[in-house]
């Protein structure tokens, strides 16, 4: 009887073989596995092989990302997708920043507003968030800038903007920094949900103030929601479900 032979690439008469070399590693979201996995970043060189003997070089290959679990190989742009852990942190920070921005624009005097903000932040993952912590952060921003976040000199008798200019504040910058990297990885419904959470906080003590609407408009832009859809969502949030 003849024993069944195993395939051996060295028995190939003529062909091209790629020799891979690992040049880095890390953690990524593997599309093949559907979860966070370790990866090797690899580069390769192709060689013409005859009877298992490497002959002529055929040029470089890669770099590519190889999953250490499923051995799937992907283009380098797969690393642009955040890991599950990183995505959760980005989402948590986004909701926290939106809550702070709305509180800074509308004020923290009403307990209903504070409770709505705490509920949103806790639901996003900051389980130990409290009203005192949020108020302390707002006060710290005030102490750092010497004024309330977004506050500017309002002409006497002009209450149209409640003394706030949220689009020119450090919090507006933080909104863009927190939301813009997250937006491409969220489905439209997910982006809308973040905006609606901010709207519910603003509405917890009554109709939108002009400064709150400006903050929420900034949130919509940072989340890549068109102005028309932002207006529609803000109007829908005012309608009792």
N, C-alpha and C positions, 0 to 999 in steps of 0.2 A: 504494500500500500504506500501511496505517496502522502506525506504529511501536507496539510493545507498550508501554503505559504502565506506570509503576511506582506502587506504592501510596504515597500521600502523606497523612499524617494531617491535614495542613492542608486537604485537600479534603473532609474530613468536614463534612457540612452542620450537624448538631447532635450534640453528644456531650459526654463528660466526659474531660478530660485531666489527668493528674497530672504536675506539674513537680517533679522531684526535686532535692534539694540535699545534697551531701556534707558531713557535719559531723564525721567522724572516720574513722580507718582502723586497721588492725592485721592480725594473723594469726590464723586460726582453722582448725578442722577442718571442711572443706566436705563435707556429706553427699552432695551431687551428684557431686563429683569423687572423693570417697573418700580425701582426703589433705589435708595442710596447704596452705592458700592464703591469699593476701592478701584483705582485704575492705574495703569502704567502708560505713561506717554512714551511712544516708541518711534524711532526712525529706522529706516531700512535701506539696504542697498541691493539692487538686483544684479544677478550674475548669470551669464550663460553657463550652463552645466552640461558636460558630456560624460556619460558613464560615471556620474557621481563626483566628477572632478570639476571644481569651479574654474572657469576660463576667463572670458572677457567680462568686464564690468558693464552693466546696462543702465547705470544711473541710479540716483537716490529715489527713495519712496517715503512718503509721509511728510510731516509727522502725523501720527494717528493716536487715538485714545483706545486702549484695549481694556475691557472689563476683566478684572481678575476672577470674577465668578463665572460668567457665561462665556468669556473669551470673545465676545462680540467686539468688532472694531468699528470705530466711528471717526468722522471728521472732527477737527479740533473745536468747531463751533458748538459741539455738544456740551462743552464746559460753560457755555453762556447760560444754560438752564440751571437755576439754583438747585441745590440739594433740598430734600424735603425739610431738613432741619433749618437750613438757611431761609427757605421760603416761609416757614412758620414764623421765624424771627422777623422777617421783613413785614409780614402781615400784621404781626403784633405791634411793631414799631409804628406802622402806618396809622392804625386805629388810634394809638396813643397820641400821636402827633396831631391828628385831626381833632381829637377831643380837646387837647390843650389849646389849639388855635381857636376853636369855637368858644371855649371858656374865656380866652383872652379878649375875644371880640365882644362877647355879650355880657361878661361879668360873672362873678362866682357868688353873688349875693343870694340867689334863689337856691334853696335846698333841692328843689325838683331838678334843676339843671345839674347840680353836682351829682345827684344820685343817678341821673341818666348817663352822665359821663363815666362814672365809676362802673356802671353796669356794662357799658360798651367795652371799656378797657379790660374788665375782668373776663368778659366773654371772648376777647381776643387772645387771652393767655396770661395776662398779669393778674393772677388769682389773688394776690395780696394787696392790690391797689385799694386805696381808701380816699375819701374826700379830702382828708388832711394832706395827703401826699400830693394830690393834684393842685390844691390851693398853694401849698408850699412851693411847688415848681413855678406857678404863675408869679408868686411873690419874688422868687429868686430871679426870674427874668426881669422883673421890675427893678430889683436892686442892682442887677448887672448893667442895665441900660439907664438907670436913673428915672425911668418912666414906665408906665404900664406898656406891655407889648402892644404896638400899634397905635398908642395914643399920640395925638398931636394937638396943637392948639386950635380949638374950634372958635370961630368968630362968635362974639356975643349974640345970643338969640338964635343961633343956628344949631339945631339939634338933629339935623337930617342925617348925620353920620355918627351920632352918639360919641363923638370925640375919638374915633378909631380910624386907623388907616391900615388895615391888615395886609394889604398887598405890598406895603413898603417895609414890612417888619422882618426881623430875623425868623419869626415863626413861619412867614410865607416862604422864605428860602428853605426852611426845614421841611415844609410841606412838599415842595418840589423834590427835595433830596430823598424824602422818604417814599413818595408815591411814584415818581417817574420810573425808577428802576423796577418797581413792582408791577406797574400797569401792563406791560407786554405779556406777563405770565399769568394774568387773570382773565377769565372769561368775562364777557360784557356784564353778566349778572353779578359777578364778584366785584367789579369796579363800581357798579351801581349800588351795591349793598354798603360799601364803605361810605359813599356819598350820603346815602339815606341814614346811616348811623349818625353822621354829623348833623344832618337835618333834624333828627329826632331830639338830639341834645339841645339844639337851638330852639326848638319849639316847646321844650319842656316847661318854659315859663311864659308862653304866649307867642304871638306872631313873630316872624323874623324881624330882627333889627337890621337896618341897612348894613352895618358892619358885619353882621353874621352872614348876610347874603353874599357879601364880597368874599368872605373867607370860603364859603361853600362854592362860589364860582371858581375860586382859585383851586379848590380841591377837584372840581370837575375838570378843569384844564389839565391839571397834573395827572389825572387818571385817564386822559385821552377821551373824555366824554364831550361831545359837541355841545355848544351853548344851548341849542334848542332842547336837547335831551336833558341837560342839567335843569333848565327851567321846568320841564315837564315833571321831572322827579321831585323837585322841591315843592311844586304845586301838589303832587300826589301825596307827599309826606304830610301835608296839612289836612288831608281828607281822612277822617276817622275810618278805620277798616271795619 
